[in-house]
């Protein structure tokens, strides 16, 4: 099975004037049909302040297309847990459209140091004097 991924963020879905958001969101969804639509920092679509914002239009379009194309589209949304809860609660039908929620814990200090050491070794870098202690 061959699958493709379309990655977008707020700028790939939200337009600058009325009507453009639905068009941009629909285009991204159509590109992702028979594959995966990955929306990074999806919480940025759900703005809490009372201001003119088209993020909710993107959410409404996304909801409709997720139902229309439920057999041809996988949608993955990502972001920080607290902000993602706000996003999922921003529309009554949104949370129920996602069958799984995966919470990735933060890296520990030891894990971050191990990742840094691996990156340094793979790229033949060395830390300067005092950098290891600061890190």
N, C-alpha and C positions, 0 to 999 in steps of 0.2 A: 504494500500500500504506500503510495507516494502522497505525502502531505506537505503543504506549504504554510508558511507563517507570514502574517502581515502584522508588523508592529507599528503602533501609533501612540501618540500622547494627545493631550488636549488640543494642541495646534493642528493635529491631523484630523480632528473631528469638529471643532468649533469654528464657525465663521465670524466675520466681523460685522455682519449686518443681518437683519431679519431674513430668514429663508435660506441663507447660505449654509448654516449648520446642518440642516437636514440633508442637503445635497452632499456636503463633505462626508458626513457620517455614512450615508448610504453608499457612497463611492468606496470608502474603506471596507465596508461590509461586503460589497460585491467582489472586491479584490480578494477577500478572504474566503469566499464561498468554497466549499469542499476542502477547507483547511482550518487554520486557527487564526483568530483575531486576538492579538495580545495588546491590551490597553495599559500602558505603564502610567503610574501615578493617576489612576482613574479617579481618585478622590477629588482631583482638581476640577472635575466636571460638576461637582455638587458644591456650589458656593453658598455660604451661610448668610452673608450680608444681603441686605435688601438693596440690590443694585441691578441695573440692566445687565443681564448675563445670559448667554445662550447655551450654557452647559446643560441646563435642564432639557433643552430641545434635543441635544445629543443623546441624553439618557432616554428620553421618550422614543426617539427614533431607534435607538439600540434595542430597547425592550420589544418594540413591534417586530423588528427584523429577526431578533432571537426567536420569537414565536413563529414567524413566517418561514424561517429557514432552519428550524430546530434539528432537522436531519442532515443538514449540509454545512453546519457552522459550529465550531467550538469557540467560545469566548472565554478568555482568561483576563482577569483584571488584577492589577497588582498595586501595592502601596503600603504605607505604614498602617499597622492594625487599627489604631484609634480613628484615623482619618478614613480608613476603608469602611469602618462601621458607620460613620456619618454618611458616606457615599451609599452604602447598601440600604440605609434607612431613608434616603432622600426621596424615594419613590416607593409607594406601597407594593408594587409588584416586582421590584428589583431583586431583593434578597432571595425570593423563591426561584428565580431563574438560574441560580448557581447551586449545583448539587454538592459541591465540596468546597471547604475552606481549609487552607493549609497555612499554618502560622510557622514561620521560620524564626527560631530564636536568634538573638544577637550572638555574634562571635565572642568568645572569651578573650581575655588578654593573651593567654598562651596560644590560642588558635590564630589570632592576628599576627603574633610574632612568628609562628610557623609559616603562615602564608607569605609574610614578608621575606623570610629566609629562603623559601622556595623560589619566589620571584627574583630575588637577588642572585641566587645560584644559577637559575635558568638563563638569566640575561648577563651573566658575568659582571655583576655590579658588586661593589664593596661599600660598606658604610664608612663615612669619614669618622675621624676621632670624636668620641663623645656622642655620636649619633645613636648607637645601640642603647645607651643608658637613657637618652632622651625619648627614644622610641618606646 
